[in-house]
Every structure is written in C-alpha cells, then in structure tokens.
Amino acid sequence: MLRSLRHSRVPFKTFRRAYTAEDPRQKFLQEYKVRASLERLIHHYASQPLEKLSISAILEQSRKLNSTYILQSARETIEQLLTYNARRLRQFRDLPYLVMLNPSISESYNMYLKTMSVLITASIHPPCTLEESQRLRSTVLQNFMEIHADALPTLSKGFSEVLHLLSVDKVKSFLDEHLRERISMRLIAHQQISLTDSLTNGTFKEGSPHNGIVKPLNIKDVIMRNAELVNDICLMKYDQSVKVTIDTNLHPPNFWTSKDEPDKLANEKDEQIIFPYIEYHLDYILMELFKNSFRAHIENGVKDPVQVTVSTSDSPSFLEMRIRDKGKGIPPHALSHVFDYSFSTYDSGEGDSYKTLNVPPGEAGHTVAGMGYGLPLSKNYIEIFNDTLSDKNKPAKGSLTVQSYYGWGTDVYLKTVGS
C-alpha cells in the first residue's frame, strides 16, 4: 500500500482523511483484528488443562474464604470459565458444517461466543478490592448464569432437527461432554457467587466448609419440597397428586432386638437426615425422577405412595436414595434407552415439548415430561465428581441406575459421594 502511494499523485493527507474510522475499509480492518485476536484467545484457552472438580476442593475454598482470598478466587474463577467456554466453542466447531447451520445450534454457539467476550474483558480487569469482587458477582457472573440458564431447550431443539446428519454415537459423545462441562461451568460461577454473598450478607463463618455452594441439607426437606413442586404440575395437568413416604435404614445396631422398637421407629419419622451437598443438583435430579414416577402412578391409577428410602454415612461420606414406584414398570424395549438423549417414553401430543425442558412450575408448568433429557442430564449431575474419586477406601462413585419390573414398577437408585 505504501509503495503504491509513493507513485500515486494522490496527496497522503488526502488519503489519510479519506481513510478514517468511518470508512468501511477501516471498519472491516478493525473487526478483522478483533476477530483474529479472539480466535487466538479461544485457541489458547481451549488448549489449557482443566483441574478436576471435587467436593473437597469446594469445601477447601470455603474454609480459606476471607476478604483477601475472595480476590484470588475471583481471578481463578474467570480463568477457569474462560477455559471451559473456549472448549465448548471448539467442540461446536468440530460439528459438521450443515449441523452448525441449524438456527438453534448456531444460537447456542453464539451464547458461548458472547460470554467468551465478556469473560475476556473481565480477565483484563480482574477485581482488586472487595467492592470490585461484588461488581464481578453482580455483573459478569450473574449475567453468565442468566445467558446460559435457558440454553438446554435451544440445544435440545437443534439436535432433534439434525439427527439425520449425525450418528447416535456422535450425538451422545457431544452432549455427554457438553452437558458435563456446562454443569461444571455453572457450578464454578455459582460457587464464586455464593462465596461473595457469604462475605457480604453476614453469613460468613471463618474456617467453615459451608461458606460456599455446599450446605448441610435436611434430605427429608429436599425430598418433600421437590415432591410438592412436581405435584403442583400434576394437579395442573391431571387434577391429581401422588403421596410420598420417606423411610430410612439408619436404624440403631440393636434395632431388631430392641423391645421398644415401635417407639424408636415412630421417633425416626421426625428425625432429620443431614448431608452436605449442592442443593440445586439434588433438586434437578429429584424433580426429574418424581416427574417420571408420579406420572406412572397417575396414568396407571395407582393409589399407593411413591416410596423413597434414604441412607447416609459420615465416614466414608455418601448419600444413597431408592425411589420406588408401582407404576407398572418400563417396557423391556425401552429400558435400555432411558439414558439416551431425546428418548422419552412419554408422547405428550402437546407440540414443541422441548420448550418445557427444565421449566419450573410457574412457567408452562402443566407439562410433566419433556424432550427426553431428564434422565441423561440427571446422570451427568450425579457423576460430575466421579473423575476426582481415586481413593480405593472411598465407597463407589456417584451413580444413577434404573431397575424396572415390567408390569409392576420401577426402582431408581441414586448414590453420591460427599466430602
């Protein structure tokens, strides 16, 4: 360009005036530089190693919390989210071109592109004071959570429309990794939000392992709250509800020989079952499991309650639940597919059922079943920490399994490991 200008009769001042920021060519170059810089950053972060998430690491963050550590945690959170976000963008780009042309999948991709830009800006100006950390919480992190809050219905719709372009194994591989890392991203952001709130709302306790996202939960309360929420949906759709009973095998060692066994059993009904865990993870899983079991009871005219049996242990730390319904069971041809994406034993006839995926009772709450992501996503929620469990002395890793007796009912077994 400079060489051609030397031999041109156009004065350089005239050329410079013509080539201003308002010139389309200049605008194109600016946009090109921005895109090129963003591409380099995406490539850089996508190649960074990821630390495995673990309950123990989350608890340790909570123990270390103070007005200084929150700043270090904020910077680490931004870097982790950038890595996860870049990995998601790279995985989208590995999909076939025709798949990426799908409007819903393209919209999901653009969500991650948008948050990548926001996170990069945050990394350039990390918080240096508690006030700046609070602003990070209320702007960047809260916006991040809101942008991705409704991502699953869009992604579900997109993949339902491109199944003819991808093999089942390719879809499963993509969604398993994508949803597991999406859960991780939201958990990391939620943890930083909880730590910040703990410092600012007066709930902070120095050295406590529960300053963050992991809280001591009364498992009976969690079960009953989610049962009530699903019953609200059932009442709207069927004008019926389903009873739930909770029992436990946490009996004393001398239970079977004790003379006052009936009194102890009666007292147990009011006893709390405390287990430290991430509440919204359990909420999602129980909501999905209750949707299936309640619908089976109502549609098959079963009057018996759904029975939930709970077991916990402190050392080693684990929680187990069995959710038993008598809703006639799952047909053998369907049982092997219950953890497949977009597979559902429910034919809603309501059209666009993807719109109801993960929708709380207040919004389109009349629908009990959705697009078939409930069980596979629940499985990802419960297995999210499995890669961090290598100690042979610990109990089995987190798992979600289904055992069905066709013509009678279904047992779902949920097991998760704590700290």
MARVEX-881269 format. One record per residue (C-alpha): x, y, z. Coordinates in steps of 0.5 Angstrom, whole numbers, plus 2048, in hexadecimal, padded with zeros to 3 digits. Example, Ala and Ser with C-alpha at 12.3 -4.5 7.8 and 13.67 -1.06 7.14 Angstrom:
819_7F7_810
81B_7FE_80E
END
This chain:
800_800_800
806_805_802
809_803_7FC
803_805_7F7
802_80B_7FB
809_80E_7F9
808_80D_7F2
801_810_7F3
7FF_817_7F1
7FA_817_7F7
7FD_81B_7FD
7FE_817_803
7FA_81C_807
7F4_81B_803
7F5_813_803
7F5_814_80B
7EF_818_80B
7EB_813_806
7ED_80D_80A
7EA_80F_811
7E7_80A_816
7E0_80C_812
7E3_809_80C
7E0_802_80B
7E7_7FF_80A
7EA_802_810
7E4_7FF_814
7E5_7F8_811
7EC_7F8_813
7EA_7FA_81A
7E5_7F4_81A
7EA_7EF_817
7EF_7F1_81C
7EA_7F0_822
7E8_7E9_81F
7EF_7E7_81E
7F1_7E9_825
7EB_7E5_828
7ED_7DF_823
7F4_7DF_826
7F1_7DF_82D
7EC_7DA_82C
7F1_7D5_82A
7F6_7D7_830
7F1_7D6_835
7EE_7CF_831
7F5_7CC_832
7F5_7CE_839
7F5_7C8_83E
7EF_7C7_843
7EF_7C6_84A
7EA_7C0_84C
7E4_7C3_850
7E3_7C0_857
7DF_7C1_85D
7E5_7C1_862
7E8_7C7_85D
7E2_7CB_85E
7E2_7CA_866
7E9_7CC_866
7E7_7D2_862
7E2_7D4_867
7E7_7D2_86D
7EC_7D7_86A
7E7_7DD_869
7E9_7E4_86B
7E9_7EB_868
7F0_7E9_865
7EE_7E2_863
7E8_7E4_85F
7EC_7E8_85A
7F1_7E2_859
7EA_7DE_858
7E7_7E3_853
7ED_7E3_84F
7EE_7DC_84F
7E6_7DB_84D
7E7_7E0_847
7ED_7DC_844
7E9_7D5_845
7E3_7D8_842
7E7_7DA_83C
7EA_7D3_83B
7E3_7D0_83C
7E0_7D5_837
7E5_7D4_832
7E5_7CD_832
7DD_7CD_831
7DF_7D2_82B
7E4_7CD_828
7DF_7C7_829
7DA_7CA_825
7DF_7CC_81F
7E0_7C5_81F
7D9_7C3_81D
7D7_7C2_815
7D6_7C9_812
7CF_7C7_810
7CE_7C6_817
7D0_7CD_819
7CC_7D0_814
7C6_7CE_818
7C3_7D4_81C
7C2_7D1_823
7C9_7CE_823
7CC_7D5_820
7C8_7D9_825
7CB_7D4_82B
7D2_7D5_828
7D1_7DD_828
7D0_7DD_82F
7D6_7DA_830
7DA_7DF_82C
7D6_7E4_82F
7D8_7E2_836
7E0_7E1_834
7E0_7E8_832
7DD_7EA_839
7E2_7E6_83D
7E8_7E8_839
7E6_7EF_83B
7E6_7ED_842
7EC_7EA_842
7F0_7F0_83F
7ED_7F4_845
7ED_7EF_84B
7EA_7F1_852
7EF_7F4_856
7EA_7F6_85C
7E4_7F3_85F
7E0_7F8_85C
7E2_7F6_855
7E1_7EF_857
7DA_7F1_859
7D9_7F4_852
7DC_7EE_84E
7D7_7EA_852
7D1_7EE_850
7D3_7F0_849
7D8_7EA_846
7D6_7E4_84A
7CE_7E6_84A
7CE_7E7_843
7D2_7E1_841
7CD_7DD_845
7C7_7E0_842
7C9_7E0_83B
7CA_7D8_83C
7C4_7D7_840
7C0_7D5_83A
7C5_7D2_836
7C2_7CB_836
7BC_7CC_833
7BF_7CF_82D
7C4_7CA_82C
7BF_7C4_82D
7BB_7C7_827
7C1_7C8_823
7C4_7C1_824
7BD_7BE_823
7BD_7C1_81C
7C4_7BF_81A
7C3_7B8_81C
7C3_7B5_815
7CA_7B9_814
7CE_7B6_81A
7CF_7AE_81C
7CB_7AD_823
7D2_7AC_826
7D5_7B3_824
7CF_7B6_827
7D0_7B2_82D
7D7_7B4_82D
7D6_7BB_82C
7D0_7BC_831
7D4_7B8_837
7DA_7BC_836
7D6_7C3_835
7D1_7C2_83B
7D6_7C0_840
7DA_7C6_83E
7D4_7CA_83E
7D3_7C8_845
7DA_7C9_848
7DA_7D0_845
7D3_7D2_848
7D6_7CE_84F
7DC_7D3_84F
7D9_7D9_84D
7D3_7D7_853
7D9_7D6_858
7DC_7DD_857
7D5_7E0_857
7D4_7DC_85E
7DB_7DE_861
7DA_7E5_85F
7D3_7E5_862
7D5_7E2_868
7DA_7E8_86A
7D5_7ED_868
7CF_7EA_86B
7D1_7E9_872
7D1_7E1_872
7D9_7E0_871
7DC_7DC_877
7E3_7DC_877
7E6_7D5_875
7DF_7D2_874
7DF_7CD_86E
7D8_7CF_86C
7D9_7D7_86A
7D8_7D5_863
7D4_7D1_85F
7D4_7CA_863
7CF_7CB_869
7CD_7C6_86E
7C6_7C4_86C
7C0_7C0_86F
7BF_7BB_86A
7B8_7BA_86C
7B6_7C1_86B
7B9_7C1_864
7B5_7BB_862
7AF_7BD_864
7B0_7C4_861
7B1_7C1_85A
7AB_7BC_85B
7A7_7C2_85C
7A9_7C6_856
7A8_7C0_852
7A1_7BF_855
7A0_7C6_853
7A1_7C5_84C
79D_7BE_84D
797_7C2_84F
797_7C7_84A
797_7C1_844
794_7BB_848
790_7BE_84D
793_7B9_852
799_7B9_856
79E_7B3_859
79F_7B2_860
7A7_7B0_862
7A9_7AD_868
7B0_7AD_86B
7B4_7A8_86E
7BB_7A6_870
7BF_7A0_872
7C3_7A5_877
7C1_7A0_87D
7C5_79F_883
7C9_799_883
7C4_795_888
7BE_797_884
7BC_790_883
7BD_78E_88A
7BA_794_88E
7B4_794_892
7B2_79B_891
7B3_79A_889
7AC_79E_888
7AE_7A4_88B
7B4_7A5_888
7B1_7A4_881
7AC_7A9_883
7B1_7AE_885
7B5_7AD_87F
7B0_7B0_87B
7B1_7B7_87E
7B9_7B6_87E
7BD_7BA_879
7C2_7B7_874
7C7_7BC_873
7CC_7BB_86D
7D1_7C1_86A
7D0_7C1_862
7CE_7C6_85D
7C6_7C7_85E
7C4_7C9_857
7C8_7C3_854
7C3_7BF_858
7BD_7C3_856
7BE_7C2_84F
7BF_7BA_850
7B9_7B9_854
7B5_7BE_850
7B6_7B9_84A
7B5_7B3_84E
7AF_7B5_851
7AC_7B7_84A
7AD_7B0_848
7AA_7AC_84E
7A5_7B1_84F
7A2_7B1_848
7A3_7A9_848
79E_7A9_84E
799_7AD_84C
799_7AB_845
798_7A3_847
793_7A5_84D
798_7A3_853
796_7A6_859
79C_7A3_85D
7A1_7A9_85F
7A8_7A9_85C
7AD_7A7_861
7B4_7AA_862
7B9_7A6_866
7BF_7AA_869
7C6_7A8_86B
7CB_7AD_86D
7D2_7AC_870
7D7_7B0_873
7DE_7AC_872
7DE_7AB_86D
7D9_7B0_86B
7D4_7AE_866
7CC_7AF_865
7C8_7AA_862
7C1_7AA_860
7BC_7A5_85D
7B6_7A8_859
7B1_7A2_858
7AA_7A3_854
7A5_79E_853
7A3_7A1_84C
7A3_79A_848
7AB_79B_846
7AE_79D_840
7AD_798_839
7B4_794_838
7B5_797_831
7B5_79E_834
7B9_79C_83B
7C0_79C_837
7BE_7A3_834
7BC_7A7_83A
7C3_7AB_83B
7C3_7AC_833
7C2_7B4_831
7BC_7B6_82E
7B9_7AF_830
7B2_7AF_834
7AD_7AA_836
7A8_7B0_836
7A4_7B2_830
7A2_7B9_832
79E_7BB_82C
79F_7C2_82E
7A4_7C4_829
7AA_7C7_82A
7AC_7C4_830
7B3_7C6_830
7B0_7CD_833
7AE_7C9_839
7B5_7C7_83B
7B7_7C9_842
7B2_7CE_842
7B0_7CF_849
7A8_7CE_84B
7A7_7D5_84A
7A8_7D5_843
7A5_7D0_83F
7A5_7CC_845
79F_7C8_842
7A4_7C3_83E
7A6_7BD_842
7AB_7BB_83D
7B0_7BE_838
7B4_7BC_833
7B8_7B6_836
7BE_7BA_839
7BC_7B9_840
7BF_7B2_842
7C5_7B3_83E
7C6_7BA_841
7C5_7B8_848
7CA_7B2_847
7CF_7B8_845
7CD_7BC_84B
7CF_7B6_850
7D5_7B3_84C
7D8_7BA_84C
7DD_7B9_851
7DF_7B2_84F
7E6_7B3_84C
7E8_7B6_852
7E7_7B0_856
7ED_7AB_856
7EE_7A9_85D
7EC_7A2_85E
7EA_7A3_865
7E4_7A7_863
7DD_7A4_861
7DB_7A3_85A
7DB_7A9_855
7D5_7AD_854
7D0_7AA_850
7C8_7AA_84E
7C6_7A3_84C
7BF_7A0_84A
7BC_799_84B
7B5_798_849
7B0_792_849
7AB_793_844
7A4_792_846
7A6_794_84D
7AA_79A_84E
7B1_79E_84E
7B7_79F_853
7BB_7A4_851
7C2_7A4_855
7C6_7AB_857
7CC_7AB_85A
7D1_7B1_85B
7D8_7B2_85F
7D9_7B7_864
7DF_7BA_867
END
